Structures are given as C-alpha cells and as structure tokens.
Amino acid sequence: MGWLPVHVQTLLSASCGHYSAWRHLLLFWRQYSLIILRNEFGQLLPKLARVILRLVYLAKECTDLPTLAFTYFQPAQLTTIRKQCCLWIQDLCMNLQNLKCICDELHSRAMKVTTSTQAHFQYLFEGDHQEVEQLDKLVTGRARFKSAFIITGQTYT
C-alpha cells in the first residue's frame, strides 16, 4: 500500500488490518472505476460529436478538391477530400453510436459493492427485503446509473 498517502494507509490499517484494507480498497475501486468510466464517456462523447461536425463542415468546403486515396498506407486512385471526410464521418458515427450503447449499458454494483451481498442490509432493515431493494435503487439512481447488477461476486462483475 506504499503508493497510498500515509494518512490513508494509517486509516485503512487501523480500521481493518493490512489484508482487509487491501480488500476494501479494491472492492471500492471496482465501483469507483465504473463511475470514472461513465464520467469519461460523458466527456468523450461531446468531443467526438464536435469532431464529426467539423468534418461535416470540411466536407462541405472541399466538395471538388482532389486528393490521393490510400490503400494500406500506399497511394491509390484519385478521390476528393469530401469523400474521404464522409468515410471518416461514417466511421466516427459508428464509434459514437457504439460508445453511447456501452455507456448506457453500464450497471452499478449499488449496495453490493463491498460485500457482494445485501445480507448486512437485510439485518439493518430487520429482514424487510422491499426496503433493501428500495435502498439499492436509490443508491443506483444517486450514482446516476440506469440499473444495477442483480447479482455480484467479490471477484467477478
């Protein structure tokens, strides 16, 4: 744990021991990494859309400007800048669509983040499963995920 700041190491070691500190940190990181990934997609998607828009403007400007097409990094036949831009736009639009789908399909671990089970919450809510499910949905919504995994493990999903 030498890469962590000293005060964080001290806090983790004091609260849960050396092995347990690693375990809690890694399990927390799995949920946090999903949040980071989702937020990064949120920054990437508008930038990709701006690149596509700029290529559209370039394609409109350079309608008849000739250039060499390349096949496997070798010059091929004559084409226009407009056609090349349209090919790039098509590829980037497919990438944008795929990234949106991935971003929309990210699932939260919600209340199953550290222990992979809701047993502790069942105990806290005196066995009221509806309350636990409601809390799970609340946490998922507050973390801005559309849905949570139904079942998780400590080492997978």
Kinemage of the C-alpha trace (Angstrom):
@kinemage 1
@onewidth
@group {chain A} dominant
@subgroup {mainchain}
@vectorlist {calphas} color= white
{ca met a 1} P 0.000 0.000 0.000
{ca gly a 2} L 3.035 2.257 -0.292
{ca trp a 3} L 1.515 4.154 -3.198
{ca leu a 4} L -1.293 5.490 -0.977
{ca pro a 5} L -0.835 8.668 1.075
{ca val a 6} L 0.372 7.928 4.619
{ca his a 7} L -2.809 9.168 6.329
{ca val a 8} L -4.943 6.885 4.108
{ca gln a 9} L -2.663 3.891 4.858
{ca thr a 10} L -2.920 4.605 8.580
{ca leu a 11} L -6.694 4.920 8.454
{ca leu a 12} L -7.148 1.720 6.440
{ca ser a 13} L -4.715 -0.304 8.557
{ca ala a 14} L -6.236 0.921 11.817
{ca ser a 15} L -9.799 0.274 10.750
{ca cys a 16} L -9.471 -3.078 9.031
{ca gly a 17} L -5.965 -4.517 9.227
{ca his a 18} L -3.467 -4.942 6.377
{ca tyr a 19} L -5.203 -7.676 4.329
{ca ser a 20} L -8.653 -6.288 4.924
{ca ala a 21} L -7.531 -2.792 3.921
{ca trp a 22} L -6.482 -4.080 0.516
{ca arg a 23} L -9.722 -5.975 0.119
{ca his a 24} L -11.936 -2.993 0.958
{ca leu a 25} L -9.878 -0.668 -1.214
{ca leu a 26} L -10.025 -2.973 -4.229
{ca leu a 27} L -13.739 -3.653 -3.870
{ca phe a 28} L -14.456 0.059 -3.540
{ca trp a 29} L -12.234 0.751 -6.552
{ca arg a 30} L -14.314 -1.597 -8.727
{ca gln a 31} L -17.432 0.540 -8.179
{ca tyr a 32} L -15.498 3.799 -8.404
{ca ser a 33} L -13.840 2.746 -11.666
{ca leu a 34} L -17.312 2.288 -13.206
{ca ile a 35} L -18.203 5.822 -12.151
{ca ile a 36} L -14.933 7.160 -13.599
{ca leu a 37} L -15.517 5.261 -16.841
{ca arg a 38} L -19.056 6.603 -17.161
{ca asn a 39} L -17.889 10.164 -16.467
{ca glu a 40} L -15.088 9.880 -19.017
{ca phe a 41} L -17.581 8.676 -21.622
{ca gly a 42} L -19.625 11.759 -20.759
{ca gln a 43} L -16.640 13.938 -21.662
{ca leu a 44} L -15.590 11.926 -24.704
{ca leu a 45} L -18.956 11.742 -26.484
{ca pro a 46} L -19.448 15.525 -26.981
{ca lys a 47} L -15.852 15.880 -28.173
{ca leu a 48} L -16.344 13.101 -30.698
{ca ala a 49} L -19.568 14.767 -31.870
{ca arg a 50} L -17.657 18.059 -32.371
{ca val a 51} L -15.016 16.276 -34.470
{ca ile a 52} L -17.784 14.809 -36.628
{ca leu a 53} L -19.375 18.245 -37.031
{ca arg a 54} L -16.050 19.805 -38.047
{ca leu a 55} L -15.538 17.074 -40.627
{ca val a 56} L -19.019 17.822 -41.996
{ca tyr a 57} L -18.022 21.483 -42.429
{ca leu a 58} L -14.754 20.455 -44.091
{ca ala a 59} L -16.610 18.119 -46.455
{ca lys a 60} L -18.932 20.984 -47.447
{ca glu a 61} L -15.995 23.315 -48.097
{ca cys a 62} L -13.887 20.869 -50.106
{ca thr a 63} L -16.507 19.393 -52.418
{ca asp a 64} L -14.369 19.031 -55.512
{ca leu a 65} L -10.829 19.234 -54.148
{ca pro a 66} L -8.928 16.171 -55.446
{ca thr a 67} L -6.563 14.095 -53.348
{ca leu a 68} L -4.972 10.656 -53.424
{ca ala a 69} L -6.758 7.855 -51.651
{ca phe a 70} L -4.597 5.442 -49.715
{ca thr a 71} L -4.924 1.678 -49.504
{ca tyr a 72} L -2.829 0.008 -46.802
{ca phe a 73} L -0.737 3.183 -46.494
{ca gln a 74} L 0.101 3.225 -50.209
{ca pro a 75} L -1.177 5.827 -52.679
{ca ala a 76} L -4.097 4.506 -54.711
{ca gln a 77} L -6.537 6.288 -57.003
{ca leu a 78} L -7.714 9.888 -57.096
{ca thr a 79} L -10.675 10.841 -54.938
{ca thr a 80} L -11.971 14.010 -53.295
{ca ile a 81} L -11.456 15.418 -49.828
{ca arg a 82} L -15.250 15.340 -49.479
{ca lys a 83} L -15.404 11.576 -49.999
{ca gln a 84} L -12.560 10.985 -47.545
{ca cys a 85} L -14.300 13.185 -44.964
{ca cys a 86} L -17.547 11.272 -45.488
{ca leu a 87} L -15.740 7.973 -44.907
{ca trp a 88} L -14.208 9.317 -41.691
{ca ile a 89} L -17.586 10.709 -40.603
{ca gln a 90} L -19.208 7.327 -41.172
{ca asp a 91} L -16.562 5.538 -39.078
{ca leu a 92} L -16.743 8.112 -36.290
{ca cys a 93} L -20.569 7.983 -36.241
{ca met a 94} L -20.417 4.208 -35.786
{ca asn a 95} L -17.875 4.687 -32.976
{ca leu a 96} L -20.100 7.318 -31.361
{ca gln a 97} L -23.099 5.003 -31.511
{ca asn a 98} L -21.107 2.104 -30.018
{ca leu a 99} L -19.750 4.284 -27.200
{ca lys a 100} L -23.263 5.529 -26.375
{ca cys a 101} L -24.512 1.935 -26.205
{ca ile a 102} L -21.644 0.940 -23.912
{ca cys a 103} L -22.235 3.963 -21.688
{ca asp a 104} L -25.976 3.262 -21.484
{ca glu a 105} L -25.374 -0.385 -20.589
{ca leu a 106} L -23.016 0.225 -17.642
{ca his a 107} L -24.508 -1.280 -14.479
{ca ser a 108} L -23.832 -0.202 -10.913
{ca arg a 109} L -22.905 -2.616 -8.152
{ca ala a 110} L -25.096 -0.426 -5.887
{ca met a 111} L -25.427 -1.796 -2.343
{ca lys a 112} L -23.496 -4.941 -3.232
{ca val a 113} L -20.263 -3.006 -3.730
{ca thr a 114} L -18.116 -4.072 -0.764
{ca thr a 115} L -19.506 -7.379 0.402
{ca ser a 116} L -21.174 -8.588 -2.808
{ca thr a 117} L -24.265 -9.326 -0.748
{ca gln a 118} L -27.122 -7.428 0.810
{ca ala a 119} L -27.160 -9.575 3.953
{ca his a 120} L -25.951 -6.719 6.174
{ca phe a 121} L -28.718 -4.521 4.859
{ca gln a 122} L -31.295 -7.274 5.394
{ca tyr a 123} L -30.192 -7.293 9.034
{ca leu a 124} L -30.325 -3.475 9.322
{ca phe a 125} L -33.828 -3.382 7.850
{ca glu a 126} L -34.966 -6.292 10.048
{ca gly a 127} L -35.452 -8.644 7.106
{ca asp a 128} L -37.566 -6.231 5.033
{ca his a 129} L -36.414 -7.117 1.518
{ca gln a 130} L -38.507 -4.341 -0.065
{ca glu a 131} L -36.627 -1.696 1.945
{ca val a 132} L -33.284 -3.159 0.869
{ca glu a 133} L -34.358 -3.154 -2.788
{ca gln a 134} L -35.582 0.431 -2.440
{ca leu a 135} L -32.223 1.471 -0.966
{ca asp a 136} L -30.422 -0.355 -3.788
{ca lys a 137} L -32.463 1.568 -6.383
{ca leu a 138} L -31.872 4.846 -4.550
{ca val a 139} L -28.099 4.337 -4.494
{ca thr a 140} L -28.111 3.310 -8.166
{ca gly a 141} L -30.058 6.438 -9.083
{ca arg a 142} L -27.883 8.735 -6.955
{ca ala a 143} L -24.788 7.326 -8.667
{ca arg a 144} L -26.526 8.168 -11.989
{ca phe a 145} L -26.678 4.601 -13.295
{ca lys a 146} L -29.760 3.334 -15.095
{ca ser a 147} L -29.608 -0.095 -13.492
{ca ala a 148} L -27.668 -2.271 -11.079
{ca phe a 149} L -26.377 -5.808 -11.361
{ca ile a 150} L -28.866 -8.315 -9.992
{ca ile a 151} L -26.097 -10.473 -8.553
{ca thr a 152} L -22.408 -9.742 -7.985
{ca gly a 153} L -19.397 -11.511 -6.581
{ca gln a 154} L -16.303 -10.181 -4.895
{ca thr a 155} L -14.092 -11.288 -7.760
{ca tyr a 156} L -16.399 -11.150 -10.810
{ca thr a 157} L -18.794 -8.466 -12.096
